[in-house]
Amino acid sequence: MDIKFVKADKLKEKPDPSTLGFGKLFTDYMFIMDWTKEEGWKDARIVPFDYIPIHPASTVLHYGSEIFEGLKAYRRADGRVQMFRPIENIRRMNNSAERLCLPQIPEDMALEIYTKFVDLEKDWTPSAEGTSLYLRPFMFGNDESLGVHAVHNATFMIIASPVGSYYKEGINPVKIMIEDEDVRAVRGGTGYAKCGGNYAASNRAGERAEQKGFSQVLWLDGVERKYIEEVGAMNVMFKIGDEIVTPKLTGSILPGITRKSCIEVLKKEGYTVNERLLSVDELEKAMDDGTLVEAWGCGTAAVVSPIGELCYKDKKFTVNGGKIGEITQHLYDTLTGIQWGKVEDTFGWTYMIG
Ligand SMILES: *Cc1c(COP(=O)(O)O)cnc(C)c1O
């Protein structure tokens, strides 16, 4: 495909990798292309990173038509740069687009865009332990009119941000509060789509949990407030006895690529992994009788995040003595090993740039 390139007058200085945070600093360029109902995708271009003009009546500003993705490019020990399962992000964005009545991008076209953009910006992929280049593809409805309907104009962009290690001070288990008031999503809603609105609606519970000293909330289903769904913006897994359990994808849960990868790694190694309904009562019972041996969240940013404490209706439980569990550590080592090219990728998950 034809991607127009507008060269920057001056390139930015690369940051000191020890100072990298998350998503505050951006690379020299951004990808952008527009879509109209009549013409389809058009004007693909890579331009210097900058503000974008937006019409005050633009759909996204009023009705929240927005979806996004998050994936990373990693610097391998041999210096090459690779992405992790980009095709999964591309497919998920198309599923999100379908739900929000935004246009889809053909898979091969999207992969070509991701690859060309990362190739151009690959020098921004830091090499220090645990660092990576975070890619944020996103799309928004961009009609210049206040009418409420499926959009006729949309914009797709990719921006990239070098990010520091999620675990600068080592992997510390987090404290999680089970939220029984607000819900994140309902079946039939947008829970399975990676759309901005889901985040806007989950901030209140997140704030309240933080004020009480927890780092995230664990969401229950929106109908009965009974079944475990996700933790913050991560999927969640438990080891109860010899069974590894993760909530099944009922429509209100985001189908995480890290979740899928954890399941595939564990199944290949012969573990019993079940995607099923898990009620908070069953979890409470497993905490009481000591059969809950591990709990962890999983997502692209942290890979895995061990849960050291769970609180439900002011009752606190410590999980695995507040320490990271064996399976959690093993998943972390395996997935990060594949991502940074230190462990052989027998799954074919990595996608080399250049
Ligand atoms: C992105 C996201 C996840 C994790 O998905 P990954 O593909 O593993 O990064 C989980 N839950 C929510 C709500 C998310 O937005």
PDBQT file of the ligand as one rigid body, heavy atoms in Angstrom, charges set to zero:
ROOT
HETATM    1  C1  LIG A 401      -6.362  -4.537  27.154  1.00  0.00    +0.000 C 
HETATM    2  C2  LIG A 401      -7.134  -5.119  28.270  1.00  0.00    +0.000 A 
HETATM    3  C3  LIG A 401      -6.819  -6.363  28.850  1.00  0.00    +0.000 A 
HETATM    4  C4  LIG A 401      -5.565  -7.134  28.527  1.00  0.00    +0.000 C 
HETATM    5  O1  LIG A 401      -5.427  -7.474  27.197  1.00  0.00    +0.000 OA
HETATM    6  P1  LIG A 401      -3.992  -7.838  26.609  1.00  0.00    +0.000 P 
HETATM    7  O2  LIG A 401      -4.263  -8.118  25.182  1.00  0.00    +0.000 OA
HETATM    8  O3  LIG A 401      -3.508  -9.023  27.338  1.00  0.00    +0.000 OA
HETATM    9  O4  LIG A 401      -3.124  -6.661  26.826  1.00  0.00    +0.000 OA
HETATM   10  C5  LIG A 401      -7.676  -6.872  29.805  1.00  0.00    +0.000 A 
HETATM   11  N1  LIG A 401      -8.773  -6.194  30.204  1.00  0.00    +0.000 NA
HETATM   12  C6  LIG A 401      -9.093  -4.994  29.690  1.00  0.00    +0.000 A 
HETATM   13  C7  LIG A 401     -10.303  -4.310  30.169  1.00  0.00    +0.000 C 
HETATM   14  C8  LIG A 401      -8.285  -4.427  28.710  1.00  0.00    +0.000 A 
HETATM   15  O5  LIG A 401      -8.605  -3.231  28.210  1.00  0.00    +0.000 OA
ENDROOT
TORSDOF 0
